[in-house]
Amino acid sequence: MTSIISQQKYRPAYHFSTEDKWMNDPNGMVFFEGEYHLFYQYDSLGTTMGGNMHWGHAISTDLVTWERYPIALNPDEHGVIFSGSAVVDWQDTSGLCGGKPGLVAIFTHHDQAPGTNHARQRQSLAYSTDRGRSWMKYEGNPVLESERFIDFRDPKVFWHQPTEKWVMILASGQTVSIYNSPNLIDWTFASEFGQGIGSHVGVWECPDLFPLQIDGDHSKVKWVMFVSIGSEPEFPEGSRTQYFTGEFDGETFVNDEASKTVRWLDYGRDNYAGVSWSDIPEEDGRRLYIGWMSNWKYANLTPTQGWRGAMTIARELSLESRDGEITLIQRPVRELEKFRIPVLSLKETTMKEAQSRLTELQLDSYEVVAEFEATTAFGFKLRTSTEQETIVGYIPESYELYVDRTRSGVVDIHKYFSSRHAVKVETTEGRLELRVYVDRSSIEVFASEGKAVMTDLIFPDPEAKGLELFATDVSLKLHSLEIYALPSLGR
């Protein structure tokens, strides 16, 4: 079965994807006893977003290779299972774990309010005392509801040590609401954030809130808030994720001056609803993140057969001082490097020499690491054939890094899929560093050590395996170029 799955057209080689049917938002990411848990929105009835949402489940020990597990949470008398989070209740504050550390999931029950045609969203609990292998719903569900909001979902919960309280942040229409609890069961409203701040071109969804050190300095900490934004017809970008930085005292988030400007997590089209893992050990110290690799503009239309949905690669988040600003940085998790298969390594070479070496290659899943002297326009053509190519390019005059997928393969699934989109990226001492992850149906571009990121789905023919360099001046200096094949991991 595994070999058949891995051979399916557009099936990712090293990104997590659902075995069959439909998958969207990552849910309940938590680390416990050496295992990373990834739950996700799963519809067992078809390959489009429907009304039968569950929590699917996968477990990894390295954030790259995943073992699928049976469905964790099924719909019940309170409704279907929408997004949420999971935590380790180390002190058994909930009383659900038998006096020992256990896992507690906090999720949204979605149904129709009795006697009406209106949707109803309420927060509920489930718990596991066997390392996440089986889950029991809390008998007192739901534990939190609101008459004020119709959209009231996607709870992200964490323990706030200074106040010794649980904190829940959840989406509430065009804002996020924050609640506190001593035990994960009894919740008290604390504050609301977002009115007139940030982008409001779509409904707010899937928030996250966490602290990060600035430049790795323990004495300098900012809180980071993620808010994903749903797709609206008049905006071609579709669904995206914005972030804010500021201060948080356990009850109220106060954003920085910089947050008055909309800041996007990803400048591609296909990274949505991502949140971070809970309970990463202090000795590890990383803030780890994964997103759903699609866009509500065309998520139901992507040309896969029998399955639909994949995740981004896992990423490490940090805050760094760049050009006088505190900027969110994303880097691929280091665990990916263990799976590299060296293909090509060049140092201080010319474009002509590098291109002659690339013509020998035929690859469909790989990593490119390169550093250019950015004196003229240049870039890569990825997953090429005579008719197809995806371009990752840079124009130094305008500091524009762009992805052009207008000829990337199947592009007619939606009028906004065939697109070219860009982000401003300034060079460092005249140089630009790029790290590009290419898979059978996606590319992820990390520029300037993770300052700018672009994630995009592509659907090339399986035979489109060429890789090319281009530049307006062939004398452009290439300081380094490394190519690594990344193997099919039996997804």
C-alpha positions as CSV (number, residue, x, y, z in Angstrom):
1,M,0.0,0.0,0.0
2,T,2.8,2.4,0.9
3,S,4.5,2.0,-2.4
4,I,1.3,2.5,-4.3
5,I,0.5,5.7,-2.4
6,S,4.0,7.1,-3.0
7,Q,3.7,6.6,-6.7
8,Q,0.5,8.6,-7.1
9,K,0.6,11.6,-9.3
10,Y,1.5,14.8,-7.4
11,R,1.9,12.8,-4.1
12,P,4.6,14.6,-2.1
13,A,7.9,12.8,-1.5
14,Y,8.8,14.3,1.8
15,H,5.8,16.5,2.8
16,F,3.1,15.0,5.0
17,S,-0.1,14.3,3.1
18,T,-3.3,12.5,3.9
19,E,-3.5,8.9,2.7
20,D,-6.9,9.4,1.2
21,K,-9.9,11.8,1.2
22,W,-9.7,15.4,2.4
23,M,-7.2,17.2,4.8
24,N,-6.9,20.8,5.9
25,D,-5.7,22.7,9.0
26,P,-3.1,21.2,11.3
27,N,-4.5,20.7,14.8
28,G,-3.4,19.7,18.2
29,M,0.3,19.7,17.7
30,V,2.0,18.7,20.9
31,F,5.3,17.0,21.9
32,F,5.2,14.3,24.6
33,E,7.6,11.5,25.6
34,G,9.8,11.8,22.5
35,E,6.9,12.1,20.0
36,Y,5.6,14.9,17.8
37,H,1.8,14.6,17.4
38,L,0.2,16.2,14.3
39,F,-3.6,16.1,14.2
40,Y,-5.4,17.6,11.2
41,Q,-8.9,18.4,9.8
42,Y,-10.0,15.2,8.0
43,D,-13.2,14.5,6.1
44,S,-13.7,10.8,5.6
45,L,-16.5,11.1,3.1
46,G,-14.7,12.8,0.2
47,T,-11.9,14.8,-1.3
48,T,-13.5,18.2,-0.9
49,M,-14.2,20.2,2.3
50,G,-17.6,18.8,3.6
51,G,-19.6,18.6,6.7
52,N,-18.0,15.5,8.2
53,M,-14.9,16.9,9.9
54,H,-12.8,14.7,12.2
55,W,-9.3,14.9,13.7
56,G,-6.9,12.7,11.7
57,H,-3.6,11.8,13.5
58,A,0.0,11.2,12.7
59,I,3.1,10.8,14.9
60,S,6.8,11.5,14.2
61,T,10.0,11.3,16.1
62,D,11.9,13.6,13.7
63,L,9.4,16.0,12.2
64,V,10.0,14.5,8.7
65,T,8.9,10.9,8.7
66,W,5.3,10.4,9.9
67,E,3.3,7.3,10.9
68,R,-0.4,7.6,10.3
69,Y,-2.7,6.6,13.2
70,P,-6.4,6.0,13.4
71,I,-8.8,8.9,13.5
72,A,-8.5,10.5,17.0
73,L,-11.7,12.5,17.3
74,N,-15.1,11.7,15.6
75,P,-18.2,13.8,15.4
76,D,-20.8,13.2,18.2
77,E,-24.0,14.7,19.6
78,H,-22.4,18.1,19.9
79,G,-21.4,18.3,16.3
80,V,-18.4,17.8,14.0
81,I,-14.8,18.4,15.1
82,F,-13.2,21.6,13.9
83,S,-9.7,22.9,14.7
84,G,-8.0,23.3,18.0
85,S,-4.9,22.5,20.0
86,A,-3.5,20.0,22.5
87,V,-1.3,20.4,25.6
88,V,0.4,18.2,28.2
89,D,-1.4,18.7,31.5
90,W,1.7,18.1,33.5
91,Q,0.1,18.6,36.9
92,D,-3.3,17.1,36.0
93,T,-5.0,20.4,36.7
94,S,-8.0,19.1,34.7
95,G,-8.3,16.0,36.9
96,L,-8.8,14.0,33.7
97,C,-5.4,12.2,33.6
98,G,-5.5,10.1,36.8
99,G,-3.0,12.3,38.7
100,K,-0.3,11.9,36.1
101,P,0.8,13.9,33.1
102,G,-1.5,13.4,30.2
103,L,-2.6,14.9,26.9
104,V,-5.7,17.2,26.7
105,A,-7.1,18.4,23.4
106,I,-9.2,21.6,23.2
107,F,-11.2,21.8,20.0
108,T,-14.3,23.4,18.4
109,H,-17.6,21.5,18.2
110,H,-19.6,22.8,15.2
111,D,-23.3,22.2,14.7
112,Q,-26.5,24.0,14.1
113,A,-28.2,25.9,16.9
114,P,-31.5,24.1,17.8
115,G,-34.6,25.6,16.1
116,T,-32.5,27.9,13.8
117,N,-30.6,27.9,10.6
118,H,-27.5,29.3,12.3
119,A,-24.2,27.6,12.8
120,R,-23.1,27.2,16.4
121,Q,-19.4,26.8,17.6
122,R,-18.5,25.8,21.1
123,Q,-15.2,24.6,22.7
124,S,-14.8,21.1,24.1
125,L,-12.2,18.8,25.6
126,A,-10.9,15.3,25.0
127,Y,-8.1,13.6,26.9
128,S,-5.6,10.7,26.5
129,T,-3.8,8.8,29.2
130,D,-2.0,6.4,26.8
131,R,0.4,8.8,24.9
132,G,-2.2,9.9,22.4
133,R,-3.2,6.5,21.1
134,S,-6.8,6.7,22.3
135,W,-9.0,9.7,23.2
136,M,-12.0,10.1,25.5
137,K,-14.4,13.1,25.3
138,Y,-15.0,15.0,28.5
139,E,-18.5,14.3,29.8
140,G,-19.1,18.0,30.5
141,N,-18.6,19.2,26.9
142,P,-18.8,21.9,25.8
143,V,-16.8,23.9,28.2
144,L,-17.0,27.3,26.6
145,E,-19.6,29.0,24.3
146,S,-20.6,32.5,23.4
147,E,-23.8,34.1,22.3
148,R,-22.0,37.1,20.9
149,F,-20.1,35.4,18.1
150,I,-21.2,33.0,15.3
151,D,-17.6,32.4,14.3
152,F,-16.1,31.3,17.6
153,R,-13.4,28.6,16.9
154,D,-9.9,27.3,16.7
155,P,-8.7,27.5,20.3
156,K,-5.0,27.5,20.9
157,V,-4.2,26.8,24.6
158,F,-1.0,27.1,26.6
159,W,0.2,27.4,30.2
160,H,1.3,30.9,31.3
161,Q,3.8,30.3,34.0
162,P,4.0,33.8,35.5
163,T,0.3,33.8,36.3
164,E,0.0,30.0,36.7
165,K,-3.1,29.9,34.5
166,W,-4.1,28.3,31.2
167,V,-4.6,30.8,28.4
168,M,-6.9,30.2,25.4
169,I,-6.8,32.4,22.4
170,L,-9.5,31.7,19.8
171,A,-10.9,33.3,16.7
172,S,-14.1,35.4,17.2
173,G,-15.2,36.8,13.9
174,Q,-12.9,39.7,13.1
175,T,-11.0,39.6,16.3
176,V,-9.4,37.1,18.7
177,S,-10.6,36.5,22.3
178,I,-8.5,35.5,25.2
179,Y,-9.7,33.4,28.1
180,N,-8.1,32.1,31.3
181,S,-8.6,28.9,33.3
182,P,-7.1,27.1,36.3
183,N,-8.0,23.7,35.0
184,L,-8.8,23.7,31.3
185,I,-12.5,23.3,32.2
186,D,-13.7,26.5,33.7
187,W,-12.9,29.5,31.5
188,T,-13.1,33.3,32.2
189,F,-13.0,36.0,29.5
190,A,-9.9,38.1,29.8
191,S,-9.7,40.4,26.7
192,E,-10.3,40.9,23.0
193,F,-7.7,42.0,20.4
194,G,-7.9,43.1,16.8
195,Q,-10.5,45.7,16.3
196,G,-9.1,48.1,13.6
197,I,-5.7,46.4,13.7
198,G,-4.1,44.4,11.0
199,S,-5.8,43.0,7.9
200,H,-9.5,42.3,7.9
201,V,-10.0,41.2,4.3
202,G,-11.4,37.9,5.5
203,V,-12.6,36.2,8.6
204,W,-10.0,35.7,11.3
205,E,-9.1,32.1,12.0
206,C,-6.5,29.8,13.7
207,P,-4.7,32.1,16.0
208,D,-1.5,31.4,18.0
209,L,0.3,33.3,20.7
210,F,3.8,32.5,22.0
211,P,7.0,34.2,23.3
212,L,10.2,34.4,21.4
213,Q,13.6,35.7,22.4
214,I,15.1,38.5,20.3
215,D,18.4,37.5,18.8
216,G,18.5,34.6,21.2
217,D,18.8,36.9,24.2
218,H,17.0,35.5,27.2
219,S,16.5,39.0,28.6
220,K,14.7,40.3,25.5
221,V,11.4,38.6,24.8
222,K,8.5,39.6,22.6
223,W,5.2,37.8,22.2
224,V,4.1,36.8,18.7
225,M,0.5,36.4,17.6
226,F,-0.5,34.6,14.4
227,V,-3.9,35.2,12.8
228,S,-4.9,33.4,9.6
229,I,-7.4,35.2,7.3
230,G,-10.0,33.5,5.2
231,S,-10.4,34.0,1.5
232,E,-12.9,36.6,0.0
233,P,-13.8,36.7,-3.7
234,E,-12.5,40.3,-4.4
235,F,-8.9,39.6,-3.2
236,P,-6.8,37.5,-5.5
237,E,-4.3,36.5,-2.8
238,G,-6.9,34.3,-1.0
239,S,-6.3,33.0,2.4
240,R,-3.1,34.1,4.2
241,T,-1.5,34.4,7.7
242,Q,-0.5,37.7,9.3
243,Y,1.6,38.2,12.5
244,F,1.8,40.8,15.3
245,T,4.5,41.3,17.9
246,G,3.9,42.9,21.3
247,E,3.6,42.3,25.1
248,F,1.4,39.8,26.9
249,D,0.7,39.7,30.7
250,G,-1.4,36.5,30.7
251,E,-4.6,38.4,30.0
252,T,-4.1,41.2,27.5
253,F,-2.0,41.4,24.3
254,V,-0.6,44.9,23.5
255,N,0.8,45.2,20.0
256,D,4.0,47.0,19.0
257,E,4.1,50.0,16.8
258,A,5.4,47.8,14.0
259,S,2.2,45.8,14.1
260,K,0.2,48.7,12.7
261,T,1.6,47.7,9.4
262,V,0.3,44.4,8.1
263,R,3.0,41.8,8.2
264,W,2.6,38.5,6.3
265,L,4.1,35.3,7.5
266,D,4.4,33.9,4.0
267,Y,4.4,35.8,0.6
268,G,3.4,32.7,-1.4
269,R,-0.1,31.5,-1.9
270,D,-0.2,28.2,-0.1
271,N,0.7,28.4,3.6
272,Y,-2.4,28.7,5.7
273,A,-3.8,28.0,9.2
274,G,-0.4,27.1,10.6
275,V,0.3,27.1,14.4
276,S,3.1,25.9,16.6
277,W,3.8,22.8,18.6
278,S,3.1,22.8,22.3
279,D,5.4,21.5,25.1
280,I,8.7,21.4,23.1
281,P,11.3,20.6,25.9
282,E,13.2,23.5,27.3
283,E,16.5,21.9,26.4
284,D,15.4,21.9,22.8
285,G,14.2,25.5,23.0
286,R,12.8,25.8,19.5
287,R,9.4,27.2,18.5
288,L,8.3,24.7,15.8
289,Y,5.6,25.4,13.2
290,I,3.7,23.7,10.3
291,G,1.0,25.0,8.0
292,W,-1.6,23.6,5.6
293,M,-0.2,23.9,2.1
294,S,-3.2,25.2,0.2
295,N,-5.5,28.2,-0.3
296,W,-9.2,28.4,0.0
297,K,-9.4,30.0,-3.4
298,Y,-8.8,26.6,-5.0
299,A,-8.3,24.1,-2.2
300,N,-11.3,22.0,-3.4
301,L,-10.0,22.0,-7.0
302,T,-6.4,20.9,-6.9
303,P,-5.9,18.0,-9.4
304,T,-5.1,15.1,-7.1
305,Q,-7.0,11.8,-7.3
306,G,-8.4,10.1,-4.2
307,W,-6.7,12.4,-1.8
308,R,-6.4,16.2,-1.3
309,G,-4.2,18.0,1.2
310,A,-0.6,18.3,2.4
311,M,1.4,20.2,5.0
312,T,4.4,22.5,4.6
313,I,7.7,21.3,5.9
314,A,8.2,21.9,9.6
315,R,9.9,25.2,10.4
316,E,11.7,26.8,13.3
317,L,10.6,30.3,14.2
318,S,12.7,33.1,15.7
319,L,12.8,36.9,16.2
320,E,15.9,38.7,14.9
321,S,17.0,42.3,14.5
322,R,17.2,42.9,10.8
323,D,17.7,46.4,9.2
324,G,16.6,48.1,12.4
325,E,13.4,46.1,12.8
326,I,12.4,43.0,14.8
327,T,11.5,40.5,12.2
328,L,10.0,37.0,12.3
329,I,12.4,34.5,10.8
330,Q,11.5,31.0,9.5
331,R,14.0,28.3,8.8
332,P,13.5,24.7,7.8
333,V,13.9,22.3,10.7
334,R,17.4,20.9,11.0
335,E,16.1,17.4,11.0
336,L,15.5,17.6,7.2
337,E,19.3,17.7,6.6
338,K,19.6,14.1,7.8
339,F,17.7,13.0,4.7
340,R,19.8,14.9,2.2
341,I,21.4,12.9,-0.7
342,P,24.3,15.1,-2.1
343,V,23.9,15.6,-5.9
344,L,26.0,18.7,-6.8
345,S,28.3,21.1,-4.9
346,L,30.0,24.1,-6.6
347,K,32.0,27.0,-5.1
348,E,33.0,30.3,-6.6
349,T,31.9,29.4,-10.1
350,T,30.3,31.0,-13.2
351,M,26.7,30.8,-14.3
352,K,27.9,29.0,-17.5
353,E,29.7,26.3,-15.6
354,A,26.9,25.9,-13.1
355,Q,24.3,25.6,-15.9
356,S,26.3,23.0,-17.8
357,R,26.3,20.8,-14.6
358,L,22.6,21.3,-14.0
359,T,21.6,20.1,-17.5
360,E,22.7,16.6,-16.4
361,L,20.1,16.5,-13.6
362,Q,16.6,15.1,-13.6
363,L,15.0,15.5,-10.2
364,D,11.5,15.8,-8.8
365,S,12.1,16.2,-5.1
366,Y,15.1,18.1,-3.9
367,E,16.7,21.1,-2.0
368,V,18.7,23.9,-3.6
369,V,21.0,26.0,-1.5
370,A,22.7,28.9,-3.3
371,E,24.4,32.3,-2.8
372,F,24.6,34.8,-5.7
373,E,26.4,38.1,-6.2
374,A,23.2,40.0,-7.0
375,T,24.4,42.4,-9.6
376,T,21.8,41.5,-12.3
377,A,18.5,39.6,-12.6
378,F,18.8,35.9,-12.1
379,G,17.0,32.9,-10.8
380,F,16.1,29.2,-11.2
381,K,13.7,27.4,-13.5
382,L,12.4,24.4,-11.6
383,R,10.5,21.2,-12.6
384,T,11.1,22.1,-16.3
385,S,10.2,20.4,-19.5
386,T,9.8,21.8,-23.0
387,E,6.4,23.2,-22.0
388,Q,6.6,23.7,-18.3
389,E,8.6,25.6,-15.7
390,T,8.3,27.3,-12.3
391,I,10.5,30.3,-11.9
392,V,12.1,31.6,-8.7
393,G,13.8,34.8,-9.7
394,Y,15.3,38.0,-8.3
395,I,15.5,41.5,-9.7
396,P,18.1,43.5,-7.8
397,E,17.0,47.0,-9.1
398,S,13.7,46.6,-7.3
399,Y,14.9,44.1,-4.6
400,E,12.1,41.8,-5.9
401,L,12.1,38.1,-5.1
402,Y,9.3,36.4,-7.1
403,V,7.7,33.1,-7.9
404,D,6.1,32.7,-11.3
405,R,4.0,29.6,-11.7
406,T,2.1,30.7,-14.8
407,R,3.7,27.8,-16.8
408,S,4.1,25.4,-13.9
409,G,1.9,22.6,-15.2
410,V,-1.8,22.3,-14.5
411,V,-2.7,26.0,-13.9
412,D,-6.3,26.2,-15.0
413,I,-7.9,25.0,-11.8
414,H,-8.8,28.6,-10.8
415,K,-8.4,32.0,-12.4
416,Y,-6.1,33.1,-9.6
417,F,-3.9,30.0,-9.6
418,S,-1.9,31.0,-12.6
419,S,0.1,33.8,-11.0
420,R,3.3,35.7,-10.4
421,H,3.8,37.1,-6.9
422,A,6.7,38.8,-5.2
423,V,8.2,40.2,-2.0
424,K,10.9,42.8,-1.4
425,V,14.1,41.3,-0.2
426,E,17.3,43.4,0.1
427,T,20.7,41.9,-0.3
428,T,23.4,41.6,2.3
429,E,26.6,43.1,1.1
430,G,25.4,42.7,-2.4
431,R,24.7,39.0,-2.0
432,L,21.5,37.0,-1.9
433,E,21.1,33.6,-0.2
434,L,18.4,31.3,-1.3
435,R,17.2,27.9,0.0
436,V,14.5,26.2,-2.1
437,Y,12.6,23.0,-1.3
438,V,11.1,21.4,-4.4
439,D,8.6,18.5,-4.2
440,R,6.3,16.8,-6.7
441,S,3.6,19.4,-6.2
442,S,5.1,22.3,-4.2
443,I,8.0,24.7,-3.8
444,E,9.1,26.6,-0.6
445,V,11.5,29.4,-0.9
446,F,13.5,30.8,2.0
447,A,15.5,33.9,1.3
448,S,18.1,35.8,3.4
449,E,18.3,33.2,6.1
450,G,14.5,33.0,6.4
451,K,13.5,36.6,6.4
452,A,11.2,36.2,3.4
453,V,9.4,32.9,2.6
454,M,7.2,32.0,-0.3
455,T,5.2,28.7,-0.4
456,D,3.4,27.6,-3.5
457,L,1.7,24.6,-4.9
458,I,2.6,23.5,-8.4
459,F,1.3,20.6,-10.5
460,P,3.9,19.8,-13.2
461,D,3.9,16.6,-15.2
462,P,5.9,13.8,-13.5
463,E,8.3,14.0,-16.4
464,A,9.1,17.6,-15.8
465,K,12.3,17.1,-13.9
466,G,14.7,19.7,-15.4
467,L,16.5,22.4,-13.4
468,E,18.0,25.5,-15.0
469,L,19.8,28.7,-14.0
470,F,19.2,32.0,-15.8
471,A,20.6,35.5,-15.7
472,T,20.5,38.6,-17.8
473,D,24.3,38.7,-17.6
474,V,26.0,35.3,-17.8
475,S,29.0,36.6,-16.0
476,L,27.0,36.8,-12.8
477,K,29.1,35.3,-10.0
478,L,27.8,32.3,-8.1
479,H,29.5,32.0,-4.8
480,S,28.0,28.6,-4.0
481,L,25.4,26.1,-5.3
482,E,24.5,22.9,-3.5
483,I,21.8,20.4,-4.7
484,Y,20.5,17.6,-2.5
485,A,18.0,15.0,-3.6
486,L,15.3,14.3,-1.0
487,P,13.9,10.8,-1.0
488,S,10.4,9.6,-1.2
489,L,9.4,8.8,2.4
490,G,6.5,6.5,1.6
491,R,3.7,8.9,2.0
